[in-house]
Amino acid sequence: MIACALAAYEFSKARSGGRSIGPTEAIQLMNQGAVLVDVRSKAEFDAGHVIDARHVPPEQVATAGDALKRFKEKIVITCCDTGSKSSAAAKALQAQGFGKVVTLRGGLQAWRADNLPLVKEGRARQKAGGAQA
């Protein structure tokens, strides 16, 4: 009976895109080299995102493996606004050979609820020494 319950749980977890983590654990993983992939629209990303996040628009997730291939051996954290789209993105990345994919539980809403910083695209460019958009 317990084996059946465990198997059902593992199947459900794998089907939903795997493990999810909260903002605090995401920060810890990013400090250890994990990559955060933001799968929201360009407008949402530009309006505010986690510093150093890689932007992959939702329509490009299914083919993101080439653009992100240098991160295949790293932990990849997918995020969206609420956590719903990031699960599908995690599943798509796993299908492309990414073995260490987790989702940001609650998405950027959870990030904001914990009062964690976001950067806007114009400010990110200024910080990097580029021109303001």
Biotite code that builds the C-alpha atoms (Angstrom):
import biotite.structure as struc

atoms = struc.array([
    struc.Atom([0.000, 0.000, 0.000], chain_id="A", res_id=1, res_name="MET", atom_name="CA", element="C"),
    struc.Atom([2.758, 2.449, 0.933], chain_id="A", res_id=2, res_name="ILE", atom_name="CA", element="C"),
    struc.Atom([4.699, 1.507, -2.193], chain_id="A", res_id=3, res_name="ALA", atom_name="CA", element="C"),
    struc.Atom([1.659, 2.349, -4.349], chain_id="A", res_id=4, res_name="CYS", atom_name="CA", element="C"),
    struc.Atom([1.224, 5.708, -2.639], chain_id="A", res_id=5, res_name="ALA", atom_name="CA", element="C"),
    struc.Atom([4.921, 6.508, -3.076], chain_id="A", res_id=6, res_name="LEU", atom_name="CA", element="C"),
    struc.Atom([4.830, 5.500, -6.739], chain_id="A", res_id=7, res_name="ALA", atom_name="CA", element="C"),
    struc.Atom([1.733, 7.662, -7.327], chain_id="A", res_id=8, res_name="ALA", atom_name="CA", element="C"),
    struc.Atom([3.416, 10.617, -5.616], chain_id="A", res_id=9, res_name="TYR", atom_name="CA", element="C"),
    struc.Atom([6.604, 10.253, -7.695], chain_id="A", res_id=10, res_name="GLU", atom_name="CA", element="C"),
    struc.Atom([4.574, 9.932, -10.905], chain_id="A", res_id=11, res_name="PHE", atom_name="CA", element="C"),
    struc.Atom([2.562, 13.037, -10.030], chain_id="A", res_id=12, res_name="SER", atom_name="CA", element="C"),
    struc.Atom([5.715, 14.968, -9.184], chain_id="A", res_id=13, res_name="LYS", atom_name="CA", element="C"),
    struc.Atom([7.434, 13.983, -12.438], chain_id="A", res_id=14, res_name="ALA", atom_name="CA", element="C"),
    struc.Atom([4.323, 14.798, -14.481], chain_id="A", res_id=15, res_name="ARG", atom_name="CA", element="C"),
    struc.Atom([3.979, 18.251, -12.924], chain_id="A", res_id=16, res_name="SER", atom_name="CA", element="C"),
    struc.Atom([7.538, 19.311, -13.695], chain_id="A", res_id=17, res_name="GLY", atom_name="CA", element="C"),
    struc.Atom([9.276, 17.964, -10.591], chain_id="A", res_id=18, res_name="GLY", atom_name="CA", element="C"),
    struc.Atom([10.246, 19.548, -7.334], chain_id="A", res_id=19, res_name="ARG", atom_name="CA", element="C"),
    struc.Atom([9.338, 23.083, -6.357], chain_id="A", res_id=20, res_name="SER", atom_name="CA", element="C"),
    struc.Atom([11.294, 25.306, -3.998], chain_id="A", res_id=21, res_name="ILE", atom_name="CA", element="C"),
    struc.Atom([10.545, 28.522, -2.149], chain_id="A", res_id=22, res_name="GLY", atom_name="CA", element="C"),
    struc.Atom([12.297, 31.850, -2.665], chain_id="A", res_id=23, res_name="PRO", atom_name="CA", element="C"),
    struc.Atom([14.809, 31.328, 0.166], chain_id="A", res_id=24, res_name="THR", atom_name="CA", element="C"),
    struc.Atom([15.993, 27.992, -1.202], chain_id="A", res_id=25, res_name="GLU", atom_name="CA", element="C"),
    struc.Atom([16.103, 29.497, -4.713], chain_id="A", res_id=26, res_name="ALA", atom_name="CA", element="C"),
    struc.Atom([18.471, 32.212, -3.482], chain_id="A", res_id=27, res_name="ILE", atom_name="CA", element="C"),
    struc.Atom([20.683, 29.605, -1.822], chain_id="A", res_id=28, res_name="GLN", atom_name="CA", element="C"),
    struc.Atom([20.821, 27.550, -5.019], chain_id="A", res_id=29, res_name="LEU", atom_name="CA", element="C"),
    struc.Atom([21.530, 30.620, -7.178], chain_id="A", res_id=30, res_name="MET", atom_name="CA", element="C"),
    struc.Atom([24.375, 31.554, -4.829], chain_id="A", res_id=31, res_name="ASN", atom_name="CA", element="C"),
    struc.Atom([25.775, 28.078, -5.543], chain_id="A", res_id=32, res_name="GLN", atom_name="CA", element="C"),
    struc.Atom([25.532, 28.483, -9.323], chain_id="A", res_id=33, res_name="GLY", atom_name="CA", element="C"),
    struc.Atom([21.934, 27.576, -10.189], chain_id="A", res_id=34, res_name="ALA", atom_name="CA", element="C"),
    struc.Atom([20.378, 29.411, -13.124], chain_id="A", res_id=35, res_name="VAL", atom_name="CA", element="C"),
    struc.Atom([16.956, 31.052, -12.901], chain_id="A", res_id=36, res_name="LEU", atom_name="CA", element="C"),
    struc.Atom([14.891, 30.920, -16.114], chain_id="A", res_id=37, res_name="VAL", atom_name="CA", element="C"),
    struc.Atom([11.968, 33.353, -16.249], chain_id="A", res_id=38, res_name="ASP", atom_name="CA", element="C"),
    struc.Atom([9.267, 32.138, -18.639], chain_id="A", res_id=39, res_name="VAL", atom_name="CA", element="C"),
    struc.Atom([6.973, 35.172, -18.553], chain_id="A", res_id=40, res_name="ARG", atom_name="CA", element="C"),
    struc.Atom([6.334, 37.507, -21.473], chain_id="A", res_id=41, res_name="SER", atom_name="CA", element="C"),
    struc.Atom([8.954, 40.110, -22.428], chain_id="A", res_id=42, res_name="LYS", atom_name="CA", element="C"),
    struc.Atom([6.771, 42.930, -21.039], chain_id="A", res_id=43, res_name="ALA", atom_name="CA", element="C"),
    struc.Atom([6.361, 41.135, -17.701], chain_id="A", res_id=44, res_name="GLU", atom_name="CA", element="C"),
    struc.Atom([10.089, 40.356, -17.562], chain_id="A", res_id=45, res_name="PHE", atom_name="CA", element="C"),
    struc.Atom([11.052, 43.956, -18.351], chain_id="A", res_id=46, res_name="ASP", atom_name="CA", element="C"),
    struc.Atom([8.641, 45.258, -15.681], chain_id="A", res_id=47, res_name="ALA", atom_name="CA", element="C"),
    struc.Atom([10.560, 43.391, -12.962], chain_id="A", res_id=48, res_name="GLY", atom_name="CA", element="C"),
    struc.Atom([12.605, 40.203, -12.695], chain_id="A", res_id=49, res_name="HIS", atom_name="CA", element="C"),
    struc.Atom([15.126, 38.503, -10.435], chain_id="A", res_id=50, res_name="VAL", atom_name="CA", element="C"),
    struc.Atom([18.622, 39.825, -11.051], chain_id="A", res_id=51, res_name="ILE", atom_name="CA", element="C"),
    struc.Atom([20.640, 37.627, -13.440], chain_id="A", res_id=52, res_name="ASP", atom_name="CA", element="C"),
    struc.Atom([17.512, 35.723, -14.545], chain_id="A", res_id=53, res_name="ALA", atom_name="CA", element="C"),
    struc.Atom([17.598, 34.349, -18.075], chain_id="A", res_id=54, res_name="ARG", atom_name="CA", element="C"),
    struc.Atom([14.488, 35.257, -20.058], chain_id="A", res_id=55, res_name="HIS", atom_name="CA", element="C"),
    struc.Atom([12.896, 32.554, -22.196], chain_id="A", res_id=56, res_name="VAL", atom_name="CA", element="C"),
    struc.Atom([9.481, 33.595, -23.542], chain_id="A", res_id=57, res_name="PRO", atom_name="CA", element="C"),
    struc.Atom([6.759, 30.957, -23.071], chain_id="A", res_id=58, res_name="PRO", atom_name="CA", element="C"),
    struc.Atom([6.522, 30.266, -26.803], chain_id="A", res_id=59, res_name="GLU", atom_name="CA", element="C"),
    struc.Atom([10.262, 29.442, -26.945], chain_id="A", res_id=60, res_name="GLN", atom_name="CA", element="C"),
    struc.Atom([10.491, 27.043, -23.974], chain_id="A", res_id=61, res_name="VAL", atom_name="CA", element="C"),
    struc.Atom([9.968, 23.948, -26.144], chain_id="A", res_id=62, res_name="ALA", atom_name="CA", element="C"),
    struc.Atom([13.122, 24.828, -28.102], chain_id="A", res_id=63, res_name="THR", atom_name="CA", element="C"),
    struc.Atom([15.145, 26.519, -25.337], chain_id="A", res_id=64, res_name="ALA", atom_name="CA", element="C"),
    struc.Atom([17.547, 23.592, -25.019], chain_id="A", res_id=65, res_name="GLY", atom_name="CA", element="C"),
    struc.Atom([19.960, 25.057, -27.570], chain_id="A", res_id=66, res_name="ASP", atom_name="CA", element="C"),
    struc.Atom([20.020, 28.523, -26.022], chain_id="A", res_id=67, res_name="ALA", atom_name="CA", element="C"),
    struc.Atom([20.458, 27.108, -22.523], chain_id="A", res_id=68, res_name="LEU", atom_name="CA", element="C"),
    struc.Atom([22.664, 24.097, -23.352], chain_id="A", res_id=69, res_name="LYS", atom_name="CA", element="C"),
    struc.Atom([25.641, 25.409, -21.375], chain_id="A", res_id=70, res_name="ARG", atom_name="CA", element="C"),
    struc.Atom([23.470, 25.122, -18.234], chain_id="A", res_id=71, res_name="PHE", atom_name="CA", element="C"),
    struc.Atom([22.443, 21.458, -18.731], chain_id="A", res_id=72, res_name="LYS", atom_name="CA", element="C"),
    struc.Atom([24.633, 20.268, -15.861], chain_id="A", res_id=73, res_name="GLU", atom_name="CA", element="C"),
    struc.Atom([23.527, 23.041, -13.489], chain_id="A", res_id=74, res_name="LYS", atom_name="CA", element="C"),
    struc.Atom([20.387, 23.332, -11.433], chain_id="A", res_id=75, res_name="ILE", atom_name="CA", element="C"),
    struc.Atom([17.809, 25.266, -13.454], chain_id="A", res_id=76, res_name="VAL", atom_name="CA", element="C"),
    struc.Atom([15.023, 27.058, -11.585], chain_id="A", res_id=77, res_name="ILE", atom_name="CA", element="C"),
    struc.Atom([12.007, 27.956, -13.698], chain_id="A", res_id=78, res_name="THR", atom_name="CA", element="C"),
    struc.Atom([9.733, 30.804, -12.662], chain_id="A", res_id=79, res_name="CYS", atom_name="CA", element="C"),
    struc.Atom([6.683, 32.680, -13.864], chain_id="A", res_id=80, res_name="CYS", atom_name="CA", element="C"),
    struc.Atom([4.277, 34.990, -12.068], chain_id="A", res_id=81, res_name="ASP", atom_name="CA", element="C"),
    struc.Atom([2.337, 32.396, -10.053], chain_id="A", res_id=82, res_name="THR", atom_name="CA", element="C"),
    struc.Atom([4.180, 29.120, -10.590], chain_id="A", res_id=83, res_name="GLY", atom_name="CA", element="C"),
    struc.Atom([1.698, 27.590, -13.019], chain_id="A", res_id=84, res_name="SER", atom_name="CA", element="C"),
    struc.Atom([3.569, 28.161, -16.315], chain_id="A", res_id=85, res_name="LYS", atom_name="CA", element="C"),
    struc.Atom([6.933, 27.354, -14.769], chain_id="A", res_id=86, res_name="SER", atom_name="CA", element="C"),
    struc.Atom([5.847, 23.747, -14.094], chain_id="A", res_id=87, res_name="SER", atom_name="CA", element="C"),
    struc.Atom([5.150, 23.220, -17.788], chain_id="A", res_id=88, res_name="ALA", atom_name="CA", element="C"),
    struc.Atom([8.467, 24.899, -18.625], chain_id="A", res_id=89, res_name="ALA", atom_name="CA", element="C"),
    struc.Atom([10.292, 22.605, -16.193], chain_id="A", res_id=90, res_name="ALA", atom_name="CA", element="C"),
    struc.Atom([8.710, 19.575, -17.826], chain_id="A", res_id=91, res_name="LYS", atom_name="CA", element="C"),
    struc.Atom([9.698, 20.848, -21.295], chain_id="A", res_id=92, res_name="ALA", atom_name="CA", element="C"),
    struc.Atom([13.306, 21.429, -20.193], chain_id="A", res_id=93, res_name="LEU", atom_name="CA", element="C"),
    struc.Atom([13.468, 17.965, -18.630], chain_id="A", res_id=94, res_name="GLN", atom_name="CA", element="C"),
    struc.Atom([12.301, 16.519, -21.957], chain_id="A", res_id=95, res_name="ALA", atom_name="CA", element="C"),
    struc.Atom([15.228, 18.366, -23.592], chain_id="A", res_id=96, res_name="GLN", atom_name="CA", element="C"),
    struc.Atom([17.758, 16.657, -21.321], chain_id="A", res_id=97, res_name="GLY", atom_name="CA", element="C"),
    struc.Atom([17.989, 19.036, -18.381], chain_id="A", res_id=98, res_name="PHE", atom_name="CA", element="C"),
    struc.Atom([18.244, 16.728, -15.380], chain_id="A", res_id=99, res_name="GLY", atom_name="CA", element="C"),
    struc.Atom([18.247, 19.206, -12.507], chain_id="A", res_id=100, res_name="LYS", atom_name="CA", element="C"),
    struc.Atom([15.143, 21.359, -12.984], chain_id="A", res_id=101, res_name="VAL", atom_name="CA", element="C"),
    struc.Atom([13.040, 22.790, -10.159], chain_id="A", res_id=102, res_name="VAL", atom_name="CA", element="C"),
    struc.Atom([10.282, 25.396, -10.109], chain_id="A", res_id=103, res_name="THR", atom_name="CA", element="C"),
    struc.Atom([9.915, 28.489, -7.947], chain_id="A", res_id=104, res_name="LEU", atom_name="CA", element="C"),
    struc.Atom([6.895, 27.665, -5.778], chain_id="A", res_id=105, res_name="ARG", atom_name="CA", element="C"),
    struc.Atom([4.396, 30.524, -5.963], chain_id="A", res_id=106, res_name="GLY", atom_name="CA", element="C"),
    struc.Atom([6.426, 32.227, -8.689], chain_id="A", res_id=107, res_name="GLY", atom_name="CA", element="C"),
    struc.Atom([7.322, 35.884, -8.474], chain_id="A", res_id=108, res_name="LEU", atom_name="CA", element="C"),
    struc.Atom([4.236, 36.516, -6.350], chain_id="A", res_id=109, res_name="GLN", atom_name="CA", element="C"),
    struc.Atom([5.932, 34.497, -3.588], chain_id="A", res_id=110, res_name="ALA", atom_name="CA", element="C"),
    struc.Atom([9.205, 36.339, -4.291], chain_id="A", res_id=111, res_name="TRP", atom_name="CA", element="C"),
    struc.Atom([7.452, 39.706, -3.866], chain_id="A", res_id=112, res_name="ARG", atom_name="CA", element="C"),
    struc.Atom([5.581, 38.485, -0.755], chain_id="A", res_id=113, res_name="ALA", atom_name="CA", element="C"),
    struc.Atom([8.975, 37.797, 0.852], chain_id="A", res_id=114, res_name="ASP", atom_name="CA", element="C"),
    struc.Atom([10.021, 41.384, -0.023], chain_id="A", res_id=115, res_name="ASN", atom_name="CA", element="C"),
    struc.Atom([12.856, 40.179, -2.230], chain_id="A", res_id=116, res_name="LEU", atom_name="CA", element="C"),
    struc.Atom([14.270, 42.559, -4.842], chain_id="A", res_id=117, res_name="PRO", atom_name="CA", element="C"),
    struc.Atom([13.411, 42.678, -8.516], chain_id="A", res_id=118, res_name="LEU", atom_name="CA", element="C"),
    struc.Atom([15.164, 44.702, -11.184], chain_id="A", res_id=119, res_name="VAL", atom_name="CA", element="C"),
    struc.Atom([13.610, 46.433, -14.157], chain_id="A", res_id=120, res_name="LYS", atom_name="CA", element="C"),
    struc.Atom([15.170, 46.034, -17.574], chain_id="A", res_id=121, res_name="GLU", atom_name="CA", element="C"),
    struc.Atom([16.317, 49.674, -17.853], chain_id="A", res_id=122, res_name="GLY", atom_name="CA", element="C"),
    struc.Atom([17.965, 49.543, -14.434], chain_id="A", res_id=123, res_name="ARG", atom_name="CA", element="C"),
    struc.Atom([19.617, 46.204, -15.178], chain_id="A", res_id=124, res_name="ALA", atom_name="CA", element="C"),
    struc.Atom([21.229, 47.728, -18.279], chain_id="A", res_id=125, res_name="ARG", atom_name="CA", element="C"),
    struc.Atom([22.348, 50.798, -16.316], chain_id="A", res_id=126, res_name="GLN", atom_name="CA", element="C"),
    struc.Atom([23.906, 48.579, -13.671], chain_id="A", res_id=127, res_name="LYS", atom_name="CA", element="C"),
    struc.Atom([25.712, 46.622, -16.352], chain_id="A", res_id=128, res_name="ALA", atom_name="CA", element="C"),
    struc.Atom([27.085, 49.845, -17.826], chain_id="A", res_id=129, res_name="GLY", atom_name="CA", element="C"),
    struc.Atom([24.749, 49.956, -20.815], chain_id="A", res_id=130, res_name="GLY", atom_name="CA", element="C"),
    struc.Atom([22.382, 52.653, -21.910], chain_id="A", res_id=131, res_name="ALA", atom_name="CA", element="C"),
    struc.Atom([19.026, 53.017, -20.223], chain_id="A", res_id=132, res_name="GLN", atom_name="CA", element="C"),
    struc.Atom([16.115, 51.733, -22.296], chain_id="A", res_id=133, res_name="ALA", atom_name="CA", element="C"),
])
